[in-house]
């Protein structure tokens, strides 16, 4: 879809534009028409507020020149009614006032007029003012169209991203899974060199899968589709499962994840898959940024109508000046993984969006003795 | 219901059949049959009467939903578990409405996938053993 060039927008703004003239004084109407018609303006004229409102709907003007003092409803009331009927789409309205009627001018601008012209008219001034407001109107319309085009393009990008990521997923799942079968001896023992190669393939496919999943998540979140399916869920069970599985992974690094839970909480209505995703992400980050042989602590505690889950690592903490980056898309900080792990820079941004979709909050704070604690809180009742 | 150890794995992607097939072997499934599309799956089912069908959702010719519907027309007793790549709730709900017993996501890490499959087999064929004390069978 071609995007309009500015030159198309800023040509002669008067030619073929439609202006509605409203004045009970026929001489004024003739004078205004005499100024405008030579510029190529299409003019319609009416003599009262009531007839102007009718004529507006028939003529669809690009601009209205409106006398303030008229029998019947005056110009101010006519302006208010036009704004009420046509809302945002209403053409700009310029008031016609006798000289020095400053009260009228102020009231007119408050009623929604964009400008005023004083009688007697100075043709050049009148044309200059009308031109500016027509130009503004065109620019506003073009801006609206551009915003429209951009949001459509963005939606198309998200759809494309979603589809591409989706189709990449299955092959990656197989590559990752099949290398696991190669390295665990299911189909015979490998030599150390072969194992090393297979392990590289595995890690690369894992990283790609994570990236693809995160891009897909982001595309789904950004496309604004409602994506939460809350079910009564035991957070305790959810954390226990996540910790057990993460412990299998972290054992490679000698790191232990400990979940201590002092309380029993009722089930809460959350989208278990999404919250699990957040927990998995925080656990994998904690292992990733803690030195080998660390202990990662996980806790669950109720507070004030909410429940908080926290994950504390033994890493170096987040430099205070980089805190702002943490939850942004691709917002990688200078802190490096300690075991050569990779990060996409999308994980925490997605966590934040998922937690906020649950009306919850997520934050990070460095501990007094080092390490960083990530905490998210969810309302007990949605 | 006893588990005779025959599972039909239906997926149009050969690498997924290889991967899930290896998991099924690893958890001790004696016979893993394969089909690459819904139509082939119906034919294999009619001939082999497997204990369990693992059925992909997105497939050419007959997709998972259509296959499930036709399978249950010819064999209402068939045990079907859906294999999905994306937890598409609407599709999963449709599958459950059409009689699928469960669904599993293919992108689940291998060891967890393996546990899930074991649990599902246990729940279908040995429901008494699978019922935990705090989760009594209805």
Contacts between the chains, C-beta under 8 A, distances in Angstrom:
chain1	res1	chain2	res2	distance
A	166	B	85	7.2
A	166	B	86	6.1
A	169	B	85	5.8
A	169	B	86	7.6
A	169	B	107	6.0
A	170	B	13	5.6
A	170	B	15	7.7
A	170	B	16	5.9
A	170	B	85	5.4
A	170	B	106	6.5
A	170	B	107	7.9
A	171	B	13	7.7
A	171	B	15	6.5
A	173	B	16	7.2
A	173	B	19	7.1
A	173	B	85	7.6
A	173	B	106	5.4
A	173	B	107	4.9
A	174	B	13	7.3
A	174	B	15	3.7
A	174	B	16	5.7
A	174	B	18	6.9
A	174	B	19	4.7
A	175	B	15	7.7
A	176	B	110	7.6
A	177	B	19	4.2
A	177	B	22	7.7
A	177	B	23	7.7
A	177	B	110	4.9
A	177	B	113	8.0
A	178	B	15	7.1
A	178	B	18	6.6
A	178	B	19	5.7
A	178	B	22	7.5
A	180	B	110	5.1
A	181	B	19	7.8
A	181	B	22	5.0
A	181	B	26	7.9
A	186	B	22	6.5
A	186	B	26	6.5
A	209	B	107	7.1
A	213	B	107	7.3
A	216	B	86	7.9
A	229	B	89	5.6
A	245	B	109	7.1
A	245	B	111	7.5
A	245	B	112	6.0
A	248	B	111	6.6
A	273	B	87	6.2
